Amino acid sequence: MKALTLALMLLLLAGCTPIEPWVKPYERNFLADPIMRLDRDPIATAYLNHVFEAREGARGALGGDGGGCGCN
């Protein structure tokens, strides 16, 4: 029982050690590449959001401007 407790405590303490960041500062330019974007074509994404809002009656549900009464 003591050995199990000691092993568990060592594992927990090993998780508190400082580690290097996963993404180095000189690697961050690869993350800013346009290919890494979730929506590669912002115009097509805006159009699909418009179609979704029109079909679902969810105007502004995705963070768009406008009031709840439909007076934009």
PDB file of N, H, CA, C and O in Angstrom:
ATOM      1  N   MET A   1       0.830  -1.191   0.000  1.00  0.00           N
ATOM      2  CA  MET A   1       0.000   0.000   0.000  1.00  0.00           C
ATOM      3  C   MET A   1       0.874   1.254   0.000  1.00  0.00           C
ATOM      4  O   MET A   1       0.593   2.221  -0.709  1.00  0.00           O
ATOM      5  N   LYS A   2       1.939   1.222   0.808  1.00  0.00           N
ATOM      6  H   LYS A   2       2.167   0.437   1.384  1.00  0.00           H
ATOM      7  CA  LYS A   2       2.833   2.376   0.854  1.00  0.00           C
ATOM      8  C   LYS A   2       3.543   2.572  -0.482  1.00  0.00           C
ATOM      9  O   LYS A   2       3.753   3.702  -0.925  1.00  0.00           O
ATOM     10  N   ALA A   3       3.906   1.469  -1.113  1.00  0.00           N
ATOM     11  H   ALA A   3       3.735   0.552  -0.753  1.00  0.00           H
ATOM     12  CA  ALA A   3       4.603   1.565  -2.388  1.00  0.00           C
ATOM     13  C   ALA A   3       3.676   2.158  -3.463  1.00  0.00           C
ATOM     14  O   ALA A   3       4.110   2.948  -4.301  1.00  0.00           O
ATOM     15  N   LEU A   4       2.424   1.775  -3.424  1.00  0.00           N
ATOM     16  H   LEU A   4       2.071   1.134  -2.743  1.00  0.00           H
ATOM     17  CA  LEU A   4       1.455   2.312  -4.380  1.00  0.00           C
ATOM     18  C   LEU A   4       1.244   3.809  -4.160  1.00  0.00           C
ATOM     19  O   LEU A   4       1.180   4.581  -5.117  1.00  0.00           O
ATOM     20  N   THR A   5       1.138   4.208  -2.907  1.00  0.00           N
ATOM     21  H   THR A   5       1.190   3.580  -2.130  1.00  0.00           H
ATOM     22  CA  THR A   5       0.965   5.616  -2.584  1.00  0.00           C
ATOM     23  C   THR A   5       2.198   6.418  -3.003  1.00  0.00           C
ATOM     24  O   THR A   5       2.076   7.519  -3.540  1.00  0.00           O
ATOM     25  N   LEU A   6       3.384   5.859  -2.755  1.00  0.00           N
ATOM     26  H   LEU A   6       3.483   4.965  -2.319  1.00  0.00           H
ATOM     27  CA  LEU A   6       4.623   6.526  -3.137  1.00  0.00           C
ATOM     28  C   LEU A   6       4.715   6.669  -4.657  1.00  0.00           C
ATOM     29  O   LEU A   6       5.109   7.721  -5.160  1.00  0.00           O
ATOM     30  N   ALA A   7       4.356   5.622  -5.377  1.00  0.00           N
ATOM     31  H   ALA A   7       4.036   4.767  -4.968  1.00  0.00           H
ATOM     32  CA  ALA A   7       4.394   5.662  -6.839  1.00  0.00           C
ATOM     33  C   ALA A   7       3.404   6.693  -7.377  1.00  0.00           C
ATOM     34  O   ALA A   7       3.710   7.417  -8.324  1.00  0.00           O
ATOM     35  N   LEU A   8       2.226   6.757  -6.776  1.00  0.00           N
ATOM     36  H   LEU A   8       1.977   6.169  -6.006  1.00  0.00           H
ATOM     37  CA  LEU A   8       1.224   7.731  -7.197  1.00  0.00           C
ATOM     38  C   LEU A   8       1.697   9.162  -6.937  1.00  0.00           C
ATOM     39  O   LEU A   8       1.494  10.049  -7.767  1.00  0.00           O
ATOM     40  N   MET A   9       2.318   9.379  -5.797  1.00  0.00           N
ATOM     41  H   MET A   9       2.483   8.660  -5.123  1.00  0.00           H
ATOM     42  CA  MET A   9       2.823  10.714  -5.466  1.00  0.00           C
ATOM     43  C   MET A   9       3.955  11.113  -6.414  1.00  0.00           C
ATOM     44  O   MET A   9       4.044  12.274  -6.814  1.00  0.00           O
ATOM     45  N   LEU A  10       4.810  10.171  -6.773  1.00  0.00           N
ATOM     46  H   LEU A  10       4.737   9.228  -6.448  1.00  0.00           H
ATOM     47  CA  LEU A  10       5.887  10.473  -7.709  1.00  0.00           C
ATOM     48  C   LEU A  10       5.352  10.816  -9.096  1.00  0.00           C
ATOM     49  O   LEU A  10       5.875  11.702  -9.773  1.00  0.00           O
ATOM     50  N   LEU A  11       4.315  10.113  -9.507  1.00  0.00           N
ATOM     51  H   LEU A  11       3.890   9.394  -8.958  1.00  0.00           H
ATOM     52  CA  LEU A  11       3.698  10.417 -10.799  1.00  0.00           C
ATOM     53  C   LEU A  11       3.050  11.801 -10.795  1.00  0.00           C
ATOM     54  O   LEU A  11       3.132  12.535 -11.780  1.00  0.00           O
ATOM     55  N   LEU A  12       2.407  12.150  -9.682  1.00  0.00           N
ATOM     56  H   LEU A  12       2.341  11.554  -8.882  1.00  0.00           H
ATOM     57  CA  LEU A  12       1.786  13.472  -9.595  1.00  0.00           C
ATOM     58  C   LEU A  12       2.839  14.577  -9.571  1.00  0.00           C
ATOM     59  O   LEU A  12       2.653  15.626 -10.189  1.00  0.00           O
ATOM     60  N   LEU A  13       3.925  14.350  -8.873  1.00  0.00           N
ATOM     61  H   LEU A  13       4.076  13.498  -8.372  1.00  0.00           H
ATOM     62  CA  LEU A  13       4.993  15.343  -8.829  1.00  0.00           C
ATOM     63  C   LEU A  13       5.698  15.461 -10.170  1.00  0.00           C
ATOM     64  O   LEU A  13       6.172  16.543 -10.519  1.00  0.00           O
ATOM     65  N   ALA A  14       5.779  14.391 -10.919  1.00  0.00           N
ATOM     66  H   ALA A  14       5.394  13.512 -10.636  1.00  0.00           H
ATOM     67  CA  ALA A  14       6.416  14.444 -12.234  1.00  0.00           C
ATOM     68  C   ALA A  14       5.606  15.317 -13.193  1.00  0.00           C
ATOM     69  O   ALA A  14       6.163  15.888 -14.131  1.00  0.00           O
ATOM     70  N   GLY A  15       4.311  15.422 -12.965  1.00  0.00           N
ATOM     71  H   GLY A  15       3.858  14.959 -12.203  1.00  0.00           H
ATOM     72  CA  GLY A  15       3.470  16.261 -13.804  1.00  0.00           C
ATOM     73  C   GLY A  15       3.656  17.738 -13.526  1.00  0.00           C
ATOM     74  O   GLY A  15       3.229  18.566 -14.330  1.00  0.00           O
ATOM     75  N   CYS A  16       4.280  18.095 -12.416  1.00  0.00           N
ATOM     76  H   CYS A  16       4.627  17.422 -11.763  1.00  0.00           H
ATOM     77  CA  CYS A  16       4.477  19.496 -12.049  1.00  0.00           C
ATOM     78  C   CYS A  16       5.817  20.048 -12.515  1.00  0.00           C
ATOM     79  O   CYS A  16       6.132  21.206 -12.241  1.00  0.00           O
ATOM     80  N   THR A  17       6.594  19.260 -13.199  1.00  0.00           N
ATOM     81  H   THR A  17       6.338  18.319 -13.422  1.00  0.00           H
ATOM     82  CA  THR A  17       7.896  19.740 -13.640  1.00  0.00           C
ATOM     83  C   THR A  17       7.724  20.714 -14.792  1.00  0.00           C
ATOM     84  O   THR A  17       6.849  20.526 -15.636  1.00  0.00           O
ATOM     85  N   PRO A  18       8.544  21.748 -14.837  1.00  0.00           N
ATOM     86  CA  PRO A  18       8.427  22.690 -15.963  1.00  0.00           C
ATOM     87  C   PRO A  18       8.899  22.027 -17.250  1.00  0.00           C
ATOM     88  O   PRO A  18       9.939  21.370 -17.288  1.00  0.00           O
ATOM     89  N   ILE A  19       8.117  22.214 -18.292  1.00  0.00           N
ATOM     90  H   ILE A  19       7.272  22.748 -18.262  1.00  0.00           H
ATOM     91  CA  ILE A  19       8.466  21.634 -19.589  1.00  0.00           C
ATOM     92  C   ILE A  19       8.594  22.753 -20.604  1.00  0.00           C
ATOM     93  O   ILE A  19       8.142  23.873 -20.368  1.00  0.00           O
ATOM     94  N   GLU A  20       9.193  22.454 -21.697  1.00  0.00           N
ATOM     95  H   GLU A  20       9.561  21.544 -21.888  1.00  0.00           H
ATOM     96  CA  GLU A  20       9.318  23.426 -22.771  1.00  0.00           C
ATOM     97  C   GLU A  20       7.965  23.592 -23.461  1.00  0.00           C
ATOM     98  O   GLU A  20       7.168  22.654 -23.494  1.00  0.00           O
ATOM     99  N   PRO A  21       7.705  24.763 -24.003  1.00  0.00           N
ATOM    100  CA  PRO A  21       6.439  24.934 -24.731  1.00  0.00           C
ATOM    101  C   PRO A  21       6.403  24.028 -25.956  1.00  0.00           C
ATOM    102  O   PRO A  21       7.431  23.758 -26.576  1.00  0.00           O
ATOM    103  N   TRP A  22       5.214  23.568 -26.290  1.00  0.00           N
ATOM    104  H   TRP A  22       4.378  23.787 -25.786  1.00  0.00           H
ATOM    105  CA  TRP A  22       5.081  22.666 -27.429  1.00  0.00           C
ATOM    106  C   TRP A  22       5.412  23.368 -28.730  1.00  0.00           C
ATOM    107  O   TRP A  22       6.015  22.790 -29.633  1.00  0.00           O
ATOM    108  N   VAL A  23       5.008  24.620 -28.807  1.00  0.00           N
ATOM    109  H   VAL A  23       4.518  25.090 -28.073  1.00  0.00           H
ATOM    110  CA  VAL A  23       5.255  25.383 -30.029  1.00  0.00           C
ATOM    111  C   VAL A  23       6.343  26.406 -29.726  1.00  0.00           C
ATOM    112  O   VAL A  23       6.160  27.299 -28.899  1.00  0.00           O
ATOM    113  N   LYS A  24       7.435  26.267 -30.379  1.00  0.00           N
ATOM    114  H   LYS A  24       7.584  25.541 -31.051  1.00  0.00           H
ATOM    115  CA  LYS A  24       8.551  27.189 -30.195  1.00  0.00           C
ATOM    116  C   LYS A  24       8.222  28.517 -30.884  1.00  0.00           C
ATOM    117  O   LYS A  24       7.430  28.546 -31.826  1.00  0.00           O
ATOM    118  N   PRO A  25       8.828  29.618 -30.417  1.00  0.00           N
ATOM    119  CA  PRO A  25       8.531  30.909 -31.057  1.00  0.00           C
ATOM    120  C   PRO A  25       8.852  30.945 -32.543  1.00  0.00           C
ATOM    121  O   PRO A  25       8.151  31.610 -33.306  1.00  0.00           O
ATOM    122  N   TYR A  26       9.890  30.249 -32.965  1.00  0.00           N
ATOM    123  H   TYR A  26      10.459  29.709 -32.345  1.00  0.00           H
ATOM    124  CA  TYR A  26      10.231  30.270 -34.383  1.00  0.00           C
ATOM    125  C   TYR A  26       9.357  29.336 -35.212  1.00  0.00           C
ATOM    126  O   TYR A  26       9.461  29.331 -36.438  1.00  0.00           O
ATOM    127  N   GLU A  27       8.487  28.534 -34.562  1.00  0.00           N
ATOM    128  H   GLU A  27       8.402  28.538 -33.566  1.00  0.00           H
ATOM    129  CA  GLU A  27       7.562  27.659 -35.277  1.00  0.00           C
ATOM    130  C   GLU A  27       6.168  28.272 -35.415  1.00  0.00           C
ATOM    131  O   GLU A  27       5.312  27.715 -36.102  1.00  0.00           O
ATOM    132  N   ARG A  28       5.940  29.390 -34.780  1.00  0.00           N
ATOM    133  H   ARG A  28       6.635  29.843 -34.222  1.00  0.00           H
ATOM    134  CA  ARG A  28       4.601  29.979 -34.776  1.00  0.00           C
ATOM    135  C   ARG A  28       4.196  30.531 -36.130  1.00  0.00           C
ATOM    136  O   ARG A  28       3.006  30.675 -36.409  1.00  0.00           O
ATOM    137  N   ASN A  29       5.166  30.839 -36.969  1.00  0.00           N
ATOM    138  H   ASN A  29       6.133  30.722 -36.742  1.00  0.00           H
ATOM    139  CA  ASN A  29       4.787  31.343 -38.295  1.00  0.00           C
ATOM    140  C   ASN A  29       4.094  30.274 -39.122  1.00  0.00           C
ATOM    141  O   ASN A  29       3.337  30.605 -40.035  1.00  0.00           O
ATOM    142  N   PHE A  30       4.332  28.996 -38.829  1.00  0.00           N
ATOM    143  H   PHE A  30       4.947  28.728 -38.087  1.00  0.00           H
ATOM    144  CA  PHE A  30       3.643  27.929 -39.555  1.00  0.00           C
ATOM    145  C   PHE A  30       2.173  27.853 -39.137  1.00  0.00           C
ATOM    146  O   PHE A  30       1.321  27.480 -39.944  1.00  0.00           O
ATOM    147  N   LEU A  31       1.870  28.203 -37.883  1.00  0.00           N
ATOM    148  H   LEU A  31       2.563  28.506 -37.227  1.00  0.00           H
ATOM    149  CA  LEU A  31       0.489  28.175 -37.422  1.00  0.00           C
ATOM    150  C   LEU A  31      -0.312  29.355 -37.974  1.00  0.00           C
ATOM    151  O   LEU A  31      -1.540  29.294 -38.042  1.00  0.00           O
ATOM    152  N   ALA A  32       0.370  30.413 -38.364  1.00  0.00           N
ATOM    153  H   ALA A  32       1.367  30.463 -38.309  1.00  0.00           H
ATOM    154  CA  ALA A  32      -0.316  31.567 -38.932  1.00  0.00           C
ATOM    155  C   ALA A  32      -0.521  31.423 -40.438  1.00  0.00           C
ATOM    156  O   ALA A  32      -1.022  32.343 -41.084  1.00  0.00           O
ATOM    157  N   ASP A  33      -0.146  30.299 -40.993  1.00  0.00           N
ATOM    158  H   ASP A  33       0.261  29.551 -40.468  1.00  0.00           H
ATOM    159  CA  ASP A  33      -0.308  30.058 -42.423  1.00  0.00           C
ATOM    160  C   ASP A  33      -1.799  29.987 -42.766  1.00  0.00           C
ATOM    161  O   ASP A  33      -2.558  29.378 -42.013  1.00  0.00           O
ATOM    162  N   PRO A  34      -2.237  30.577 -43.857  1.00  0.00           N
ATOM    163  CA  PRO A  34      -3.658  30.534 -44.214  1.00  0.00           C
ATOM    164  C   PRO A  34      -4.204  29.125 -44.402  1.00  0.00           C
ATOM    165  O   PRO A  34      -5.412  28.917 -44.284  1.00  0.00           O
ATOM    166  N   ILE A  35      -3.351  28.160 -44.690  1.00  0.00           N
ATOM    167  H   ILE A  35      -2.370  28.329 -44.786  1.00  0.00           H
ATOM    168  CA  ILE A  35      -3.838  26.785 -44.873  1.00  0.00           C
ATOM    169  C   ILE A  35      -4.336  26.188 -43.558  1.00  0.00           C
ATOM    170  O   ILE A  35      -5.067  25.197 -43.566  1.00  0.00           O
ATOM    171  N   MET A  36      -3.946  26.786 -42.428  1.00  0.00           N
ATOM    172  H   MET A  36      -3.352  27.591 -42.422  1.00  0.00           H
ATOM    173  CA  MET A  36      -4.344  26.273 -41.120  1.00  0.00           C
ATOM    174  C   MET A  36      -5.706  26.801 -40.674  1.00  0.00           C
ATOM    175  O   MET A  36      -6.199  26.403 -39.618  1.00  0.00           O
ATOM    176  N   ARG A  37      -6.316  27.675 -41.445  1.00  0.00           N
ATOM    177  H   ARG A  37      -5.916  27.998 -42.303  1.00  0.00           H
ATOM    178  CA  ARG A  37      -7.617  28.223 -41.072  1.00  0.00           C
ATOM    179  C   ARG A  37      -8.699  27.171 -41.225  1.00  0.00           C
ATOM    180  O   ARG A  37      -8.618  26.300 -42.091  1.00  0.00           O
ATOM    181  N   LEU A  38      -9.711  27.260 -40.379  1.00  0.00           N
ATOM    182  H   LEU A  38      -9.777  27.967 -39.676  1.00  0.00           H
ATOM    183  CA  LEU A  38     -10.825  26.328 -40.483  1.00  0.00           C
ATOM    184  C   LEU A  38     -11.700  26.648 -41.691  1.00  0.00           C
ATOM    185  O   LEU A  38     -12.214  25.741 -42.345  1.00  0.00           O
ATOM    186  N   ASP A  39     -11.868  27.923 -41.986  1.00  0.00           N
ATOM    187  H   ASP A  39     -11.450  28.660 -41.455  1.00  0.00           H
ATOM    188  CA  ASP A  39     -12.637  28.304 -43.166  1.00  0.00           C
ATOM    189  C   ASP A  39     -11.660  28.869 -44.193  1.00  0.00           C
ATOM    190  O   ASP A  39     -11.200  30.004 -44.063  1.00  0.00           O
ATOM    191  N   ARG A  40     -11.354  28.094 -45.187  1.00  0.00           N
ATOM    192  H   ARG A  40     -11.727  27.172 -45.293  1.00  0.00           H
ATOM    193  CA  ARG A  40     -10.350  28.497 -46.168  1.00  0.00           C
ATOM    194  C   ARG A  40     -10.878  29.551 -47.128  1.00  0.00           C
ATOM    195  O   ARG A  40     -10.106  30.326 -47.692  1.00  0.00           O
ATOM    196  N   ASP A  41     -12.183  29.579 -47.313  1.00  0.00           N
ATOM    197  H   ASP A  41     -12.810  28.950 -46.855  1.00  0.00           H
ATOM    198  CA  ASP A  41     -12.775  30.570 -48.204  1.00  0.00           C
ATOM    199  C   ASP A  41     -13.792  31.374 -47.395  1.00  0.00           C
ATOM    200  O   ASP A  41     -14.930  30.932 -47.239  1.00  0.00           O
ATOM    201  N   PRO A  42     -13.408  32.548 -46.875  1.00  0.00           N
ATOM    202  CA  PRO A  42     -14.322  33.291 -46.010  1.00  0.00           C
ATOM    203  C   PRO A  42     -15.597  33.749 -46.713  1.00  0.00           C
ATOM    204  O   PRO A  42     -16.632  33.902 -46.064  1.00  0.00           O
ATOM    205  N   ILE A  43     -15.546  33.970 -48.012  1.00  0.00           N
ATOM    206  H   ILE A  43     -14.705  33.846 -48.539  1.00  0.00           H
ATOM    207  CA  ILE A  43     -16.756  34.391 -48.729  1.00  0.00           C
ATOM    208  C   ILE A  43     -17.752  33.241 -48.791  1.00  0.00           C
ATOM    209  O   ILE A  43     -18.947  33.439 -48.568  1.00  0.00           O
ATOM    210  N   ALA A  44     -17.266  32.039 -49.092  1.00  0.00           N
ATOM    211  H   ALA A  44     -16.296  31.878 -49.273  1.00  0.00           H
ATOM    212  CA  ALA A  44     -18.162  30.882 -49.125  1.00  0.00           C
ATOM    213  C   ALA A  44     -18.713  30.572 -47.738  1.00  0.00           C
ATOM    214  O   ALA A  44     -19.870  30.172 -47.610  1.00  0.00           O
ATOM    215  N   THR A  45     -17.903  30.751 -46.705  1.00  0.00           N
ATOM    216  H   THR A  45     -16.964  31.076 -46.809  1.00  0.00           H
ATOM    217  CA  THR A  45     -18.374  30.513 -45.339  1.00  0.00           C
ATOM    218  C   THR A  45     -19.460  31.512 -44.967  1.00  0.00           C
ATOM    219  O   THR A  45     -20.457  31.139 -44.349  1.00  0.00           O
ATOM    220  N   ALA A  46     -19.280  32.781 -45.337  1.00  0.00           N
ATOM    221  H   ALA A  46     -18.470  33.084 -45.840  1.00  0.00           H
ATOM    222  CA  ALA A  46     -20.296  33.792 -45.051  1.00  0.00           C
ATOM    223  C   ALA A  46     -21.591  33.480 -45.788  1.00  0.00           C
ATOM    224  O   ALA A  46     -22.679  33.671 -45.244  1.00  0.00           O
ATOM    225  N   TYR A  47     -21.481  33.001 -47.024  1.00  0.00           N
ATOM    226  H   TYR A  47     -20.598  32.846 -47.466  1.00  0.00           H
ATOM    227  CA  TYR A  47     -22.683  32.647 -47.785  1.00  0.00           C
ATOM    228  C   TYR A  47     -23.405  31.459 -47.147  1.00  0.00           C
ATOM    229  O   TYR A  47     -24.629  31.466 -47.024  1.00  0.00           O
ATOM    230  N   LEU A  48     -22.652  30.450 -46.747  1.00  0.00           N
ATOM    231  H   LEU A  48     -21.657  30.444 -46.847  1.00  0.00           H
ATOM    232  CA  LEU A  48     -23.279  29.281 -46.116  1.00  0.00           C
ATOM    233  C   LEU A  48     -23.926  29.658 -44.785  1.00  0.00           C
ATOM    234  O   LEU A  48     -24.981  29.124 -44.440  1.00  0.00           O
ATOM    235  N   ASN A  49     -23.308  30.571 -44.033  1.00  0.00           N
ATOM    236  H   ASN A  49     -22.451  31.005 -44.313  1.00  0.00           H
ATOM    237  CA  ASN A  49     -23.935  31.041 -42.793  1.00  0.00           C
ATOM    238  C   ASN A  49     -25.222  31.790 -43.094  1.00  0.00           C
ATOM    239  O   ASN A  49     -26.197  31.660 -42.354  1.00  0.00           O
ATOM    240  N   HIS A  50     -25.245  32.574 -44.169  1.00  0.00           N
ATOM    241  H   HIS A  50     -24.453  32.680 -44.770  1.00  0.00           H
ATOM    242  CA  HIS A  50     -26.452  33.292 -44.552  1.00  0.00           C
ATOM    243  C   HIS A  50     -27.565  32.309 -44.921  1.00  0.00           C
ATOM    244  O   HIS A  50     -28.713  32.484 -44.515  1.00  0.00           O
ATOM    245  N   VAL A  51     -27.223  31.287 -45.685  1.00  0.00           N
ATOM    246  H   VAL A  51     -26.290  31.145 -46.015  1.00  0.00           H
ATOM    247  CA  VAL A  51     -28.217  30.284 -46.074  1.00  0.00           C
ATOM    248  C   VAL A  51     -28.736  29.545 -44.841  1.00  0.00           C
ATOM    249  O   VAL A  51     -29.933  29.277 -44.734  1.00  0.00           O
ATOM    250  N   PHE A  52     -27.845  29.219 -43.918  1.00  0.00           N
ATOM    251  H   PHE A  52     -26.873  29.437 -44.004  1.00  0.00           H
ATOM    252  CA  PHE A  52     -28.250  28.543 -42.689  1.00  0.00           C
ATOM    253  C   PHE A  52     -29.213  29.409 -41.886  1.00  0.00           C
ATOM    254  O   PHE A  52     -30.229  28.924 -41.389  1.00  0.00           O
ATOM    255  N   GLU A  53     -28.886  30.693 -41.763  1.00  0.00           N
ATOM    256  H   GLU A  53     -28.060  31.087 -42.166  1.00  0.00           H
ATOM    257  CA  GLU A  53     -29.757  31.596 -41.007  1.00  0.00           C
ATOM    258  C   GLU A  53     -31.124  31.714 -41.670  1.00  0.00           C
ATOM    259  O   GLU A  53     -32.142  31.780 -40.981  1.00  0.00           O
ATOM    260  N   ALA A  54     -31.156  31.743 -43.004  1.00  0.00           N
ATOM    261  H   ALA A  54     -30.329  31.690 -43.564  1.00  0.00           H
ATOM    262  CA  ALA A  54     -32.431  31.872 -43.709  1.00  0.00           C
ATOM    263  C   ALA A  54     -33.273  30.610 -43.560  1.00  0.00           C
ATOM    264  O   ALA A  54     -34.490  30.697 -43.399  1.00  0.00           O
ATOM    265  N   ARG A  55     -32.654  29.461 -43.609  1.00  0.00           N
ATOM    266  H   ARG A  55     -31.665  29.390 -43.740  1.00  0.00           H
ATOM    267  CA  ARG A  55     -33.403  28.201 -43.514  1.00  0.00           C
ATOM    268  C   ARG A  55     -33.874  27.920 -42.094  1.00  0.00           C
ATOM    269  O   ARG A  55     -35.000  27.469 -41.887  1.00  0.00           O
ATOM    270  N   GLU A  56     -33.028  28.181 -41.137  1.00  0.00           N
ATOM    271  H   GLU A  56     -32.113  28.548 -41.306  1.00  0.00           H
ATOM    272  CA  GLU A  56     -33.351  27.828 -39.759  1.00  0.00           C
ATOM    273  C   GLU A  56     -34.100  28.929 -39.017  1.00  0.00           C
ATOM    274  O   GLU A  56     -34.605  28.702 -37.918  1.00  0.00           O
ATOM    275  N   GLY A  57     -34.177  30.106 -39.600  1.00  0.00           N
ATOM    276  H   GLY A  57     -33.767  30.291 -40.493  1.00  0.00           H
ATOM    277  CA  GLY A  57     -34.803  31.216 -38.893  1.00  0.00           C
ATOM    278  C   GLY A  57     -33.961  31.641 -37.710  1.00  0.00           C
ATOM    279  O   GLY A  57     -34.485  32.108 -36.698  1.00  0.00           O
ATOM    280  N   ALA A  58     -32.662  31.479 -37.839  1.00  0.00           N
ATOM    281  H   ALA A  58     -32.237  31.099 -38.661  1.00  0.00           H
ATOM    282  CA  ALA A  58     -31.755  31.744 -36.728  1.00  0.00           C
ATOM    283  C   ALA A  58     -30.895  32.958 -37.041  1.00  0.00           C
ATOM    284  O   ALA A  58     -29.670  32.898 -36.938  1.00  0.00           O
ATOM    285  N   ARG A  59     -31.517  34.036 -37.414  1.00  0.00           N
ATOM    286  H   ARG A  59     -32.513  34.085 -37.497  1.00  0.00           H
ATOM    287  CA  ARG A  59     -30.767  35.240 -37.775  1.00  0.00           C
ATOM    288  C   ARG A  59     -29.972  35.726 -36.573  1.00  0.00           C
ATOM    289  O   ARG A  59     -30.535  35.984 -35.509  1.00  0.00           O
ATOM    290  N   GLY A  60     -28.667  35.849 -36.746  1.00  0.00           N
ATOM    291  H   GLY A  60     -28.209  35.640 -37.610  1.00  0.00           H
ATOM    292  CA  GLY A  60     -27.811  36.326 -35.674  1.00  0.00           C
ATOM    293  C   GLY A  60     -27.394  35.263 -34.687  1.00  0.00           C
ATOM    294  O   GLY A  60     -26.716  35.575 -33.708  1.00  0.00           O
ATOM    295  N   ALA A  61     -27.769  34.031 -34.904  1.00  0.00           N
ATOM    296  H   ALA A  61     -28.320  33.778 -35.699  1.00  0.00           H
ATOM    297  CA  ALA A  61     -27.430  32.970 -33.955  1.00  0.00           C
ATOM    298  C   ALA A  61     -25.948  32.646 -33.971  1.00  0.00           C
ATOM    299  O   ALA A  61     -25.416  32.089 -33.011  1.00  0.00           O
ATOM    300  N   LEU A  62     -25.289  32.992 -35.051  1.00  0.00           N
ATOM    301  H   LEU A  62     -25.721  33.444 -35.831  1.00  0.00           H
ATOM    302  CA  LEU A  62     -23.862  32.720 -35.142  1.00  0.00           C
ATOM    303  C   LEU A  62     -23.022  33.953 -34.800  1.00  0.00           C
ATOM    304  O   LEU A  62     -21.853  34.026 -35.178  1.00  0.00           O
ATOM    305  N   GLY A  63     -23.600  34.909 -34.098  1.00  0.00           N
ATOM    306  H   GLY A  63     -24.549  34.849 -33.790  1.00  0.00           H
ATOM    307  CA  GLY A  63     -22.864  36.079 -33.673  1.00  0.00           C
ATOM    308  C   GLY A  63     -22.999  37.260 -34.594  1.00  0.00           C
ATOM    309  O   GLY A  63     -22.225  38.212 -34.487  1.00  0.00           O
ATOM    310  N   GLY A  64     -23.962  37.231 -35.500  1.00  0.00           N
ATOM    311  H   GLY A  64     -24.591  36.459 -35.587  1.00  0.00           H
ATOM    312  CA  GLY A  64     -24.138  38.352 -36.418  1.00  0.00           C
ATOM    313  C   GLY A  64     -24.877  39.504 -35.756  1.00  0.00           C
ATOM    314  O   GLY A  64     -25.418  39.366 -34.659  1.00  0.00           O
ATOM    315  N   ASP A  65     -24.890  40.648 -36.441  1.00  0.00           N
ATOM    316  H   ASP A  65     -24.450  40.760 -37.332  1.00  0.00           H
ATOM    317  CA  ASP A  65     -25.587  41.820 -35.924  1.00  0.00           C
ATOM    318  C   ASP A  65     -27.078  41.709 -36.183  1.00  0.00           C
ATOM    319  O   ASP A  65     -27.515  40.931 -37.031  1.00  0.00           O
ATOM    320  N   GLY A  66     -27.831  42.468 -35.467  1.00  0.00           N
ATOM    321  H   GLY A  66     -27.476  43.100 -34.778  1.00  0.00           H
ATOM    322  CA  GLY A  66     -29.265  42.518 -35.676  1.00  0.00           C
ATOM    323  C   GLY A  66     -30.025  42.265 -34.386  1.00  0.00           C
ATOM    324  O   GLY A  66     -29.495  41.707 -33.425  1.00  0.00           O
ATOM    325  N   GLY A  67     -31.276  42.690 -34.391  1.00  0.00           N
ATOM    326  H   GLY A  67     -31.706  43.143 -35.171  1.00  0.00           H
ATOM    327  CA  GLY A  67     -32.092  42.526 -33.193  1.00  0.00           C
ATOM    328  C   GLY A  67     -32.978  41.300 -33.285  1.00  0.00           C
ATOM    329  O   GLY A  67     -33.045  40.652 -34.330  1.00  0.00           O
ATOM    330  N   GLY A  68     -33.648  40.985 -32.209  1.00  0.00           N
ATOM    331  H   GLY A  68     -33.593  41.511 -31.361  1.00  0.00           H
ATOM    332  CA  GLY A  68     -34.519  39.811 -32.168  1.00  0.00           C
ATOM    333  C   GLY A  68     -35.844  40.040 -32.871  1.00  0.00           C
ATOM    334  O   GLY A  68     -36.571  39.083 -33.137  1.00  0.00           O
ATOM    335  N   CYS A  69     -36.179  41.301 -33.183  1.00  0.00           N
ATOM    336  H   CYS A  69     -35.589  42.079 -32.967  1.00  0.00           H
ATOM    337  CA  CYS A  69     -37.470  41.581 -33.787  1.00  0.00           C
ATOM    338  C   CYS A  69     -37.425  41.495 -35.305  1.00  0.00           C
ATOM    339  O   CYS A  69     -38.466  41.603 -35.953  1.00  0.00           O
ATOM    340  N   GLY A  70     -36.269  41.306 -35.880  1.00  0.00           N
ATOM    341  H   GLY A  70     -35.423  41.218 -35.354  1.00  0.00           H
ATOM    342  CA  GLY A  70     -36.138  41.200 -37.320  1.00  0.00           C
ATOM    343  C   GLY A  70     -35.899  42.534 -37.995  1.00  0.00           C
ATOM    344  O   GLY A  70     -35.870  42.606 -39.223  1.00  0.00           O
ATOM    345  N   CYS A  71     -35.727  43.591 -37.220  1.00  0.00           N
ATOM    346  H   CYS A  71     -35.751  43.532 -36.222  1.00  0.00           H
ATOM    347  CA  CYS A  71     -35.463  44.902 -37.812  1.00  0.00           C
ATOM    348  C   CYS A  71     -33.961  45.151 -37.807  1.00  0.00           C
ATOM    349  O   CYS A  71     -33.382  45.556 -36.799  1.00  0.00           O
ATOM    350  N   ASN A  72     -33.358  44.904 -38.938  1.00  0.00           N
ATOM    351  H   ASN A  72     -33.829  44.575 -39.757  1.00  0.00           H
ATOM    352  CA  ASN A  72     -31.895  45.050 -39.038  1.00  0.00           C
ATOM    353  C   ASN A  72     -31.529  46.450 -39.455  1.00  0.00           C
ATOM    354  O   ASN A  72     -30.346  46.764 -39.592  1.00  0.00           O
TER     355      ASN A  72
END
